Amino acid sequence: QKEVEQNSGPLSVPEGAIASLNCTYSDRGSQSFFWYRQYSGKSPELIMSIYSNGDKEDGRFTAQLNKASQYVSLLIRDSQPSDSATYLCAVNEAGGFKTIFGAGTRLFVKA
Amino acid sequence: ETGVTQTPRHLVMGMTNKKSLKCEQHLGHNAMYWYKQSAKKPLELMFVYSLEERVENNSVPSRFSPECPNSSHLFLHLHTLQPEDSALYLCASSPQAMGNTEAFFGQGTRLTVV
């Protein structure tokens, strides 16, 4: 059973701080990794994708990938109350059609 | 128009009813998906279609029946559902079904089975 594990939280950070969200996955052959943001009552929205080891930055967001450790993380700099949401880690199955999602980490940014 | 549109947004149905969920994508994508999202559980992949061909059926009960008449439209036909089927049903599309591909989700249909 291929799995994606995330700490369910809630993770609470003050406004302006760095929020760090972590994810581990079991499928060693996976090549594609994604972070989605889901506001309460809304559908998931893609915010970052990463395919190779290292860091990828997009505005206030940085995704980090370590395939040897099977670990993906998302850093949110200068966190804002509008960043309060559930963040879903997703991993594409190696050689298959499935994207496997973690259960998500709830983030609260306190004003 | 938004990229992926789902109708209806909310649906309440009895266990003996038959209903259908509709999804339409305007992104020119070749792959479409149905996911189920229950409270406090990960998104569960139900079905994957690539160029109108079903390529993944993730052990879904037969009371859920998908239909993909073309690459822009996807339906989920529902019949004799159970209360535990109440959930948010999400449609998504992606440029292709395999490889480095990002999914774009519709707004979802909130289904309640009574």
HADDOCK unambig.tbl for C-alpha pairs under 7 A between the chains (distance, minus, plus):
assign (segid A and resid 32 and name CA) (segid B and resid 100 and name CA) 5.44 0.50 0.50
assign (segid A and resid 42 and name CA) (segid B and resid 107 and name CA) 6.39 0.50 0.50
assign (segid A and resid 43 and name CA) (segid B and resid 105 and name CA) 6.39 0.50 0.50
assign (segid A and resid 43 and name CA) (segid B and resid 106 and name CA) 6.63 0.50 0.50
assign (segid A and resid 43 and name CA) (segid B and resid 107 and name CA) 5.23 0.50 0.50
assign (segid A and resid 43 and name CA) (segid B and resid 108 and name CA) 6.39 0.50 0.50
assign (segid A and resid 44 and name CA) (segid B and resid 105 and name CA) 6.39 0.50 0.50
assign (segid A and resid 45 and name CA) (segid B and resid 105 and name CA) 7.00 0.50 0.50
assign (segid A and resid 96 and name CA) (segid B and resid 98 and name CA) 6.29 0.50 0.50
assign (segid A and resid 97 and name CA) (segid B and resid 56 and name CA) 6.95 0.50 0.50
assign (segid A and resid 97 and name CA) (segid B and resid 97 and name CA) 5.63 0.50 0.50
assign (segid A and resid 97 and name CA) (segid B and resid 98 and name CA) 5.22 0.50 0.50
assign (segid A and resid 101 and name CA) (segid B and resid 42 and name CA) 5.91 0.50 0.50
assign (segid A and resid 101 and name CA) (segid B and resid 43 and name CA) 5.86 0.50 0.50
assign (segid A and resid 102 and name CA) (segid B and resid 42 and name CA) 5.46 0.50 0.50
assign (segid A and resid 103 and name CA) (segid B and resid 40 and name CA) 6.84 0.50 0.50
assign (segid A and resid 103 and name CA) (segid B and resid 41 and name CA) 5.51 0.50 0.50
assign (segid A and resid 103 and name CA) (segid B and resid 42 and name CA) 3.97 0.50 0.50
